[in-house]
Amino acid sequence: MGHTAKNKVKLLNRVKRIQGQVEGIARGLDEGRECGEVLQLIAAVRGAVNGLMAEVIEEHLREHVASPDIASDAERARGADEIVGILRTYLK
């Protein structure tokens, strides 16, 4: 997948924020924080990962399924099949 430089930086910044959130979970567990607080941290990470996944899925669909630059139906089908397989894994 070819990310534009601008989008690549944006995606990497999102990943860095998620890393920080995961580190927050580890600190919360290490410090013995209340279960409810740790659960909130976990929920925030899940939401952030879901948002990242949605953004990358959208980019994939636009570039590899819906783009007018795609020359063949076979290439378009490959792009669709790839995202279907990923979604099946992700939604398990």
Secondary structure, DSSP 8 states (H G I E B T S, - for coil): ----HHHHHHHHHHHHHHHHHHHHHHHHHHTT--HHHHHHHHHHHHHHHHHHHHHHHHHHHHHHTS-TT---HHHHHHHHHHHHHHHHHHT-
